Structure formats: structure tokens, C-alpha cells
Amino acid sequence: MEALRYLKGKGSFGELPLLDFVAATSVASWRRGAPRPAYEEDSKAEVDMNVVKTGRGRFVEIQGTAETTPFSEEELAQLMAAADRGSSN
């Protein structure tokens, strides 16, 4: 964003050429605990999910994998809620 403001200040364009923001979040689930943002731990998770959303709440990508056992719709809802928390920080 700072680079765009700098270029606008130099006269490279009149308005900022930014339509929206995008955030990618990786979440994982372990049967022993609630879903939470995941990084290097996700390879050991029972469910690994990546969610990419725009600043306006539109989905770019949803990819989830049951690494060990299938997951329920309730667990999916929990994973999506964790992804929302992770992308809004």
C-alpha cells in the first residue's frame, strides 16, 4: 500500500489502482483441540485447510484435506470460523 501511495504522489496515476485486498489463511484441526491457524504444524494435523478471501468477504479459494480421517460439516464450520479469525487480524 505504501508503494502505491508513493507512486501516486509521484504522479504515476491519479487514483490508487487497488480494487480490494486478499488474505490467505491456513488452519488445521487436531481431534484433541479446537481448530487454529496452522503453519509448519499442518502436516501433522488430521484436517488441513487453506482459505483465501477478499476484503469484501468473497472467496478466492477453499481447499481442505482430511489427512487421516474424514471431517464433519460441524468441523468444517469450525475450520471456516478459525480461518475468518485468522484473516481478520
N, C-alpha and C positions, 0 to 999 in steps of 0.2 A: 504494500500500500504506500509506503514511504517513497519507493522508487517512482510510482505513478504520480504522486504529488510533486515530486521533484521535476519530472518531465513536463507536467502541466505548467509548473512555474516557469520553465524554460521555453514555453510556447509550443511544445511538441504537439499538443492537441488542446481543444477548447474545454471539453468535458472529460472527466475520468472515464476511460473505456472499460468500466467494470460493471457487469450486469448483476452479479451475485457472488457469494462466497461458497466454498465447498469444504466439508470436513469429512475425514475418514477415521473410523474408529474400529479397533479390533477388540472383541470381547470373547470371553471363554467361560465355560461352565465346568465346575467340578461337583460331583454329587455331594461332597462334604460341605459345600458352601454356596453362597449366592453368586450369580454371575457378576463379573467385574471386568474392568478394562484389562486387556492382556497384551503382553509384548513377547518377550522370549519364553514365557511360560506356556503360551498357547499350544505348543507341540505336545505338551503333556496333558492337555485338557480332554475332557470327554466330548465337549462340543466347542468348536472354534468357529467364530462368525466375524465377518467384515461387513461394515455398513458404511456407505458413503452417501451423504445428504447435502443438499444445498442449504444456504442460509434461510431460504424460504420454506424449508421443510420438505422439499421434493427429493425423491430417491434417485440416486445415480446408479448405485449397486447394492445388492444384498446377496451375500454369499455365506452360507452356513454349512458346516460339515459335522456329522456325528463321527467323531474319531474312534469311539469304541462302541457305544450303543445308541440307538435312535432316541430322539428327544420329542417331548410332547408340545402341544400348542401352548400350554401354560409356560413351559420352559422357554419357548420361542418368544412369548410376550415379555418374559423377564429379561432375556437377552437383548431384545429391542429397547426396553426401558434403560438397561445399562448402557447401551450404545448412545442413546439420547443424552444421558447424563454425561458420558464421556466427551461428546462432541459439543456440549454447551459450555464447557469450562474454558 
